[in-house]
Amino acid sequence: MEKEENQNNTFADQNQDTTKETYKPEENSAEENKQETDQEPKEEIKEQTPDEKIAELEDKVARTFAEMENQRRRFEKEKEDAFEYGGYSFAKEALNLIDNLDRSKHVLENDDKLKETEALIKTLEHLDIIKKDLISIFEKNNIKPIDSLNKKLDPNFHQAMMEIEDDTKEPGTIIQEIQKGFTIKDRLLRPSLVGVSKKITTKDEKTEENQEKTENK
């Protein structure tokens, strides 16, 4: 019995020694980590002073008000444009009525069978009345025709379709209106299609031009 007790005690002592050896590294590791953590510098969080907080809030409020004001101005501009130019597309399409009246009048005037007949005269008079009424309605809605004849060519309102030799007019003067242009308020609805004058070239000048073209080729 005594031998068995001695053996058991020896075995217990060995287990105790093994347990102590097993946990020593972990304890040391924890202690080392704690020491390293204690040694790390802590970041200092600087608190804002009341004056700094007030200045920051004032800046945010000022930015918010500025953004709201810009949005209000954009909204007002869009509303104004929608009110003033909302009928832009409709007005542009309606100009086809005037064009068709002019074409009809031109066809009737060049019809040999109708020339100088009473029916033609009355028809042309009615077409002119309808055209005047249309233009009057347009003008009441700020849609106005562009004056072109005998005016200098303005790219903002006119589109030159051809050049016509004419020494009686200064070069670049509009002497023919192919299609009338219109504006709506301060915007161009469509440009006038026109023919402009140019200086008459003599035979000698034409010869020189032809020679220059030949040499350039």
C-alpha positions as CSV (number, residue, x, y, z in Angstrom):
1,M,0.0,0.0,0.0
2,E,2.7,2.4,0.9
3,K,4.4,1.7,-2.5
4,E,1.2,2.5,-4.4
5,E,0.7,5.8,-2.5
6,N,4.3,6.8,-3.2
7,Q,3.8,6.0,-6.9
8,N,0.6,8.1,-7.0
9,N,2.3,11.0,-5.3
10,T,5.2,10.9,-7.8
11,F,2.8,10.8,-10.8
12,A,0.8,13.8,-9.4
13,D,4.0,15.8,-8.9
14,Q,5.0,15.1,-12.5
15,N,1.6,16.3,-13.7
16,Q,1.9,19.5,-11.7
17,D,5.3,20.2,-13.1
18,T,4.1,19.6,-16.7
19,T,1.1,21.9,-16.2
20,K,3.3,24.7,-14.9
21,E,5.7,24.4,-17.8
22,T,2.8,24.4,-20.4
23,Y,1.2,27.6,-19.2
24,K,4.4,29.6,-18.6
25,P,4.8,30.7,-22.2
26,E,1.2,32.0,-22.5
27,E,1.5,34.0,-19.3
28,N,4.8,35.5,-20.5
29,S,3.2,36.3,-23.9
30,A,0.3,38.1,-22.3
31,E,2.6,40.1,-20.0
32,E,4.7,41.1,-23.0
33,N,1.7,42.2,-25.0
34,K,0.4,44.2,-22.1
35,Q,3.8,45.9,-21.7
36,E,3.9,46.7,-25.5
37,T,0.3,48.1,-25.3
38,D,1.2,50.3,-22.3
39,Q,4.2,51.6,-24.2
40,E,2.2,52.6,-27.4
41,P,1.5,56.4,-27.5
42,K,-2.2,57.3,-27.3
43,E,-3.6,59.7,-29.9
44,E,-4.9,62.8,-28.3
45,I,-8.4,63.9,-29.5
46,K,-8.5,67.7,-29.5
47,E,-11.9,69.0,-28.7
48,Q,-13.2,72.1,-30.5
49,T,-13.6,75.3,-28.6
50,P,-17.1,76.8,-28.6
51,D,-16.0,79.5,-31.0
52,E,-14.7,76.9,-33.5
53,K,-17.9,75.0,-33.3
54,I,-19.9,78.2,-33.9
55,A,-17.7,79.1,-36.9
56,E,-18.1,75.6,-38.4
57,L,-21.9,75.8,-38.0
58,E,-22.0,79.3,-39.6
59,D,-20.0,78.0,-42.6
60,K,-22.4,75.1,-43.1
61,V,-25.5,77.3,-42.8
62,A,-24.0,79.8,-45.3
63,R,-23.2,77.0,-47.8
64,T,-26.7,75.6,-47.5
65,F,-28.3,79.0,-48.1
66,A,-26.1,79.6,-51.1
67,E,-27.1,76.3,-52.6
68,M,-30.8,76.9,-52.0
69,E,-30.5,80.3,-53.6
70,N,-28.9,78.8,-56.7
71,Q,-31.6,76.2,-57.0
72,R,-34.3,78.9,-56.6
73,R,-32.7,81.0,-59.4
74,R,-32.5,77.9,-61.7
75,F,-36.1,77.1,-61.1
76,E,-37.2,80.7,-61.8
77,K,-35.2,80.7,-65.1
78,E,-36.7,77.4,-66.2
79,K,-40.2,78.6,-65.3
80,E,-39.7,81.8,-67.2
81,D,-38.3,80.0,-70.3
82,A,-41.2,77.5,-70.2
83,F,-43.7,80.4,-70.1
84,E,-42.1,82.5,-72.8
85,Y,-40.8,79.8,-75.2
86,G,-43.1,76.9,-74.4
87,G,-44.7,77.3,-77.9
88,Y,-41.4,77.4,-79.7
89,S,-41.9,74.1,-81.5
90,F,-45.5,74.8,-82.3
91,A,-44.6,78.2,-83.7
92,K,-41.9,76.8,-85.9
93,E,-44.3,74.2,-87.4
94,A,-47.0,76.8,-87.9
95,L,-44.6,78.8,-90.2
96,N,-45.3,76.0,-92.8
97,L,-48.7,77.5,-93.3
98,I,-47.2,80.8,-94.5
99,D,-44.7,78.9,-96.8
100,N,-47.6,76.9,-98.3
101,L,-49.6,80.1,-99.0
102,D,-46.6,81.6,-100.7
103,R,-46.1,78.5,-102.8
104,S,-49.7,78.3,-103.8
105,K,-49.7,82.0,-104.8
106,H,-46.5,81.4,-106.9
107,V,-48.0,78.4,-108.7
108,L,-51.3,80.3,-109.5
109,E,-49.4,83.4,-110.8
110,N,-47.4,81.2,-113.2
111,D,-50.4,79.3,-114.6
112,D,-50.9,80.5,-118.2
113,K,-54.6,79.5,-118.2
114,L,-55.4,81.7,-115.1
115,K,-53.3,84.7,-115.9
116,E,-55.2,88.0,-115.8
117,T,-58.5,86.3,-115.0
118,E,-60.9,87.6,-112.4
119,A,-60.8,84.3,-110.6
120,L,-57.0,84.5,-110.2
121,I,-57.2,88.1,-108.9
122,K,-59.8,87.2,-106.3
123,T,-57.9,84.1,-105.2
124,L,-54.7,86.0,-104.8
125,E,-56.4,88.6,-102.8
126,H,-57.9,86.0,-100.4
127,L,-54.5,84.4,-100.0
128,D,-52.9,87.7,-99.1
129,I,-55.6,88.3,-96.5
130,I,-55.1,84.9,-94.9
131,K,-51.3,85.5,-94.9
132,K,-51.7,88.9,-93.2
133,D,-54.0,87.4,-90.6
134,L,-51.6,84.7,-89.8
135,I,-48.7,87.2,-89.4
136,S,-50.9,89.4,-87.2
137,I,-51.6,86.4,-84.9
138,F,-47.9,85.6,-84.8
139,E,-47.0,89.1,-83.9
140,K,-49.5,89.1,-81.0
141,N,-47.5,86.2,-79.7
142,N,-44.2,87.9,-80.2
143,I,-43.4,86.0,-83.4
144,K,-42.1,88.5,-85.9
145,P,-40.8,88.3,-89.5
146,I,-37.2,89.3,-90.1
147,D,-36.6,92.3,-92.4
148,S,-34.1,91.2,-95.0
149,L,-34.3,93.0,-98.3
150,N,-31.7,95.7,-98.8
151,K,-30.1,94.9,-95.5
152,K,-26.5,93.7,-94.9
153,L,-26.1,90.0,-94.5
154,D,-26.2,89.1,-90.8
155,P,-25.3,85.4,-90.0
156,N,-27.4,85.6,-86.8
157,F,-30.6,86.1,-88.8
158,H,-29.8,85.3,-92.5
159,Q,-28.5,82.4,-94.4
160,A,-27.0,83.1,-97.9
161,M,-28.1,80.6,-100.5
162,M,-26.7,82.3,-103.6
163,E,-24.7,85.2,-104.9
164,I,-26.1,87.5,-107.5
165,E,-24.0,89.9,-109.6
166,D,-25.2,93.5,-109.0
167,D,-23.0,96.6,-109.1
168,T,-25.9,98.8,-107.9
169,K,-25.7,97.3,-104.4
170,E,-22.8,97.0,-102.0
171,P,-21.4,93.5,-102.0
172,G,-23.1,91.4,-99.3
173,T,-26.4,93.2,-99.5
174,I,-29.5,91.1,-99.5
175,I,-31.3,91.6,-102.8
176,Q,-33.5,88.4,-102.9
177,E,-35.5,86.7,-100.2
178,I,-36.1,83.0,-100.9
179,Q,-37.8,82.2,-97.6
180,K,-38.8,84.6,-94.9
181,G,-37.3,84.2,-91.4
182,F,-38.9,84.8,-88.0
183,T,-37.9,85.5,-84.4
184,I,-39.8,84.6,-81.2
185,K,-39.1,87.3,-78.6
186,D,-35.3,87.6,-78.6
187,R,-34.6,84.2,-80.1
188,L,-34.3,83.1,-83.7
189,L,-37.1,80.9,-84.8
190,R,-35.7,80.3,-88.2
191,P,-33.2,82.3,-90.4
192,S,-34.2,84.0,-93.7
193,L,-32.9,82.2,-96.8
194,V,-31.6,85.0,-99.0
195,G,-29.5,85.9,-102.1
196,V,-26.8,88.5,-101.7
197,S,-25.2,90.8,-104.2
198,K,-21.6,90.6,-105.4
199,K,-19.5,92.7,-107.7
200,I,-19.9,91.9,-111.4
201,T,-16.7,90.4,-112.7
202,T,-15.4,91.5,-116.2
203,K,-14.2,89.1,-118.8
204,D,-10.5,89.9,-118.0
205,E,-11.2,89.1,-114.3
206,K,-12.9,85.9,-115.2
207,T,-10.0,84.9,-117.4
208,E,-7.5,85.6,-114.5
209,E,-9.7,83.6,-112.1
210,N,-9.8,80.6,-114.5
211,Q,-6.0,80.8,-115.0
212,E,-5.5,80.8,-111.2
213,K,-7.8,77.8,-110.8
214,T,-5.9,75.9,-113.6
215,E,-2.5,76.7,-112.0
216,N,-3.8,75.5,-108.6
217,K,-4.9,72.2,-110.1
